[in-house]
Amino acid sequence: MTLTLNNRSQNKESSLTQALRQIQQLNSKIQELEQQHQDYVQKQQNLIAAIAEICVSPMQEIQALRILIYKGEAACRQYLRSVLVKQRQTS
């Protein structure tokens, strides 16, 4: 009987240890995702600031924001480069 109780206690402890390990892994993943989100938000804020600085007309700003929303950061940066090139050519 003592052996059975000890065995049950070990199984419960093993289950608890396993659950704690899984919780720690989930917490680590949550922290990683939160950091990735913060990085993403910072990049978007920087890009929006660049849009405001580079675009000379409201239509260019709207186009840049549309590209950012629908096509992503890389396409928006490419658009902003093309706007800069056009500005330099007309100057």
Phi, psi and chi 1 to 4 in degrees:
 res  aa     phi    psi   chi1   chi2   chi3   chi4
   1 MET       -  -42.2  176.7  139.8 -179.0      -
   2 THR   -62.2  -38.5  -55.6      -      -      -
   3 LEU   -63.8  -40.4 -176.9   59.1      -      -
   4 THR   -66.2  -42.2  -55.8      -      -      -
   5 LEU   -64.1  -43.4  -71.8  175.0      -      -
   6 ASN   -62.0  -40.9  -75.8  -20.9      -      -
   7 ASN   -64.3  -42.6 -150.8    6.4      -      -
   8 ARG   -63.8  -41.3  -75.5 -175.6 -170.7  162.7
   9 SER   -62.9  -42.2  -66.0      -      -      -
  10 GLN   -65.0  -39.9  -73.2  175.6   -8.6      -
  11 ASN   -64.8  -42.4  -74.7  -18.9      -      -
  12 LYS   -63.9  -42.9  -75.3 -177.1 -178.5  179.3
  13 GLU   -63.5  -41.1 -174.1  176.1  -37.9      -
  14 SER   -63.3  -41.9  176.4      -      -      -
  15 SER   -64.8  -41.6  -64.8      -      -      -
  16 LEU   -65.0  -43.0  -73.3  173.4      -      -
  17 THR   -61.0  -42.6  -56.8      -      -      -
  18 GLN   -65.6  -42.2 -169.7  174.9   23.4      -
  19 ALA   -63.5  -42.2      -      -      -      -
  20 LEU   -62.5  -40.9  -75.7  172.5      -      -
  21 ARG   -62.4  -42.6 -172.2  178.0  -33.1  106.7
  22 GLN   -65.3  -39.1  -70.4  173.3  -17.1      -
  23 ILE   -62.8  -42.5  -71.1  169.6      -      -
  24 GLN   -63.5  -40.0  -71.1  171.1  -20.0      -
  25 GLN   -64.3  -41.8  -70.7  171.6  -15.4      -
  26 LEU   -64.9  -40.6  -72.0  172.2      -      -
  27 ASN   -62.3  -40.7  -77.4  -23.2      -      -
  28 SER   -63.2  -42.7  -66.8      -      -      -
  29 LYS   -65.1  -40.1 -173.2   63.1  176.4  175.7
  30 ILE   -61.2  -44.2  -71.6  168.6      -      -
  31 GLN   -61.9  -41.4  -72.2  175.9  -15.0      -
  32 GLU   -63.0  -45.0  179.7 -177.1  -26.6      -
  33 LEU   -66.3  -37.6  -69.6  171.4      -      -
  34 GLU   -63.2  -40.3  -75.3  175.4  -15.2      -
  35 GLN   -66.2  -42.5 -176.1   59.7   49.6      -
  36 GLN   -61.7  -39.3  -71.2  174.7   -1.5      -
  37 HIS   -65.2  -44.4  175.6   70.0      -      -
  38 GLN   -60.6  -41.6  -70.8  -61.9  -37.8      -
  39 ASP   -61.8  -43.7  -67.1  -14.1      -      -
  40 TYR   -61.4  -47.3  172.4   80.0      -      -
  41 VAL   -60.6  -42.4  168.3      -      -      -
  42 GLN   -62.9  -43.1 -175.6   63.1   42.9      -
  43 LYS   -61.9  -42.6  -77.3 -177.5 -178.5  178.9
  44 GLN   -63.9  -41.5  -63.3  -58.5  -51.9      -
  45 GLN   -63.8  -41.4  -71.8  173.7  -18.7      -
  46 ASN   -63.8  -40.0  -68.7  -17.4      -      -
  47 LEU   -68.4  -39.8 -163.6   51.1      -      -
  48 ILE   -64.5  -39.1  -70.0  171.0      -      -
  49 ALA   -62.9  -39.9      -      -      -      -
  50 ALA   -65.7  -39.1      -      -      -      -
  51 ILE   -59.7  -47.1  -71.2  169.7      -      -
  52 ALA   -62.8  -34.9      -      -      -      -
  53 GLU   -78.2  -39.2 -174.4  177.0  -38.2      -
  54 ILE   -84.6  -42.7  -67.2  169.2      -      -
  55 CYS   -73.5  132.1  -64.3      -      -      -
  56 VAL   -98.0  -15.5  -67.4      -      -      -
  57 SER  -125.1  153.6   74.0      -      -      -
  58 PRO   -59.5  -34.0  -23.4   31.3      -      -
  59 MET   -64.9  -38.5  -70.7  -53.9  -66.9      -
  60 GLN   -64.4  -41.1  -75.0  178.9  -25.8      -
  61 GLU   -62.8  -44.8  -73.3 -175.5   22.7      -
  62 ILE   -62.0  -44.0  -69.0  168.6      -      -
  63 GLN   -62.2  -43.0 -177.7   64.5   18.8      -
  64 ALA   -62.9  -43.2      -      -      -      -
  65 LEU   -66.1  -39.3  -70.0  170.8      -      -
  66 ARG   -61.1  -44.8  -78.3 -175.7 -179.4  154.2
  67 ILE   -61.9  -43.8  -69.0  169.7      -      -
  68 LEU   -58.4  -45.9  176.6   60.6      -      -
  69 ILE   -68.6  -47.5  -68.7  167.0      -      -
  70 TYR   -91.3  -28.5  -65.5  110.5      -      -
  71 LYS  -114.5  -18.3  -64.7 -175.7  178.9  178.9
  72 GLY   105.9  177.9      -      -      -      -
  73 GLU   -63.6  -45.3  179.4 -175.6  -16.6      -
  74 ALA   -62.3  -43.6      -      -      -      -
  75 ALA   -66.2  -36.9      -      -      -      -
  76 CYS   -65.7  -43.8 -175.6      -      -      -
  77 ARG   -61.3  -39.5  -70.9 -175.1 -175.1  -78.6
  78 GLN   -63.5  -43.5 -175.7  177.7    8.2      -
  79 TYR   -60.3  -45.8  174.0   75.7      -      -
  80 LEU   -62.1  -37.9  -68.2  175.6      -      -
  81 ARG   -62.2  -42.2  -78.7 -168.4  -69.2  -84.9
  82 SER   -65.0  -36.5   72.9      -      -      -
  83 VAL   -63.3  -43.7  168.7      -      -      -
  84 LEU   -61.8  -42.9  -77.4  171.8      -      -
  85 VAL   -62.4  -43.7  167.0      -      -      -
  86 LYS   -62.7  -39.2  -72.1  176.6 -172.2  173.5
  87 GLN   -63.4  -41.5  -72.8  175.0   -1.4      -
  88 ARG   -68.3  -35.4  -72.4 -179.4 -173.7  145.4
  89 GLN   -68.3  -34.0  -71.5  174.1  -12.9      -
  90 THR   -83.2  -13.8   58.2      -      -      -
  91 SER   -84.3      -  -65.0      -      -      -
